[in-house]
Amino acid sequence: RALARERLITSDISHELRNPLMVIASSCEVLAERSPGTSPDGRLIARVARASREMQEIVDTLLALARAEQTGEGAMRRISLRDAVEEQLARWQPLAGQRGLTLSMQDTDEVQHDAECSEPGGELRLPAAPLATVLSNLIRNALHYTEAGSVCVSIGRGAVSIVDSGPGIAEHDRDRLFQPFVRGDGSQGDGIGIGLSLVERICASQGWRVTLEPNQPHGCIFRIAFDAV
């Protein structure tokens, strides 16, 4: 019953947020026509528009997650893994710069060849909204908890890894961090422990696998394997 209530609340909230987000997006389009993109107002409008699109992606992901668990629905726009990573790097570069961190991508050029989920050239393509939410949560967390050094998003064969040089996560915290409302020892900020739980739920709904392991000599590696898609 608790799970059913959670799914219903998620569905209701996501559904109700769609209309105000559409108003924000359409208003930004009107304002953008009146203000050049290079002006201070134009840059601010563009920033609001980007945030609105990101919120819409999150709403779409939550709504699809709630509906898929009830009805089996799951068709979504697909995007190449490389393009999705590049979008998230562009989104989070300002925060990395503010914190004095290096945010980069490492591409091994090893792509998964699967006729059902790839382009003719063999590039892995995945549901855009769930992938954006997963990558955004993991990159943001890595930047938040890394005090110095780097965060690297590494694309490998049928997988992506977010590798940071932060303090790492204690072994006794690693498994339970994917549970709702759980935060590890030494957690900073005002988070309530939802991000990694959401990542795990999205991955489970898509048939992906998320794992956490230590990075040597310190830091974390969050790895998403897409073998099942």
RAZI-V613273 format. One record per backbone hydrogen bond with DSSP energy under -0.5 kcal/mol. NH is the residue of the N-H (numbers start at 1). CO is the residue of the C=O. If there is no record, write none. Layout:
nh=NH co=CO
nh=NH co=CO
This chain:
nh=5 co=1
nh=6 co=2
nh=7 co=3
nh=8 co=4
nh=9 co=5
nh=10 co=6
nh=11 co=7
nh=12 co=8
nh=13 co=9
nh=14 co=10
nh=15 co=11
nh=16 co=12
nh=17 co=13
nh=18 co=14
nh=18 co=15
nh=19 co=15
nh=20 co=16
nh=21 co=17
nh=22 co=18
nh=23 co=19
nh=24 co=20
nh=25 co=21
nh=26 co=22
nh=27 co=23
nh=28 co=24
nh=29 co=25
nh=30 co=26
nh=31 co=27
nh=32 co=28
nh=33 co=29
nh=34 co=30
nh=34 co=31
nh=35 co=31
nh=39 co=36
nh=43 co=39
nh=44 co=40
nh=45 co=41
nh=46 co=42
nh=47 co=43
nh=48 co=44
nh=49 co=45
nh=50 co=46
nh=51 co=47
nh=52 co=48
nh=53 co=49
nh=54 co=50
nh=55 co=51
nh=56 co=52
nh=57 co=53
nh=58 co=54
nh=59 co=55
nh=60 co=56
nh=61 co=57
nh=62 co=58
nh=63 co=59
nh=64 co=60
nh=65 co=61
nh=66 co=62
nh=67 co=63
nh=68 co=64
nh=69 co=65
nh=70 co=66
nh=70 co=67
nh=71 co=67
nh=72 co=67
nh=72 co=68
nh=79 co=126
nh=81 co=124
nh=84 co=80
nh=85 co=81
nh=86 co=82
nh=87 co=83
nh=88 co=84
nh=89 co=85
nh=90 co=86
nh=91 co=87
nh=92 co=88
nh=93 co=89
nh=96 co=92
nh=97 co=93
nh=98 co=94
nh=99 co=95
nh=100 co=97
nh=101 co=96
nh=102 co=149
nh=103 co=101
nh=104 co=102
nh=104 co=151
nh=106 co=153
nh=107 co=105
nh=108 co=106
nh=108 co=155
nh=111 co=109
nh=114 co=112
nh=117 co=114
nh=118 co=114
nh=119 co=123
nh=122 co=119
nh=125 co=117
nh=126 co=79
nh=128 co=77
nh=131 co=127
nh=132 co=128
nh=133 co=129
nh=134 co=130
nh=135 co=131
nh=136 co=132
nh=137 co=133
nh=138 co=134
nh=139 co=135
nh=140 co=136
nh=141 co=137
nh=142 co=138
nh=143 co=139
nh=144 co=140
nh=145 co=141
nh=146 co=142
nh=147 co=145
nh=150 co=148
nh=151 co=102
nh=152 co=163
nh=153 co=104
nh=154 co=152
nh=154 co=161
nh=155 co=106
nh=155 co=153
nh=156 co=154
nh=156 co=159
nh=158 co=156
nh=159 co=156
nh=160 co=224
nh=161 co=154
nh=162 co=222
nh=163 co=152
nh=163 co=161
nh=164 co=220
nh=165 co=150
nh=167 co=145
nh=173 co=170
nh=174 co=170
nh=174 co=171
nh=175 co=171
nh=177 co=173
nh=178 co=175
nh=179 co=176
nh=181 co=193
nh=182 co=179
nh=182 co=193
nh=187 co=184
nh=191 co=188
nh=198 co=194
nh=199 co=195
nh=200 co=196
nh=201 co=197
nh=202 co=198
nh=203 co=199
nh=204 co=200
nh=205 co=201
nh=206 co=202
nh=207 co=203
nh=207 co=204
nh=208 co=203
nh=209 co=225
nh=211 co=223
nh=213 co=221
nh=215 co=219
nh=221 co=213
nh=222 co=162
nh=223 co=211
nh=223 co=221
nh=224 co=160
nh=225 co=209
nh=225 co=223
nh=226 co=158
nh=228 co=207
nh=229 co=226
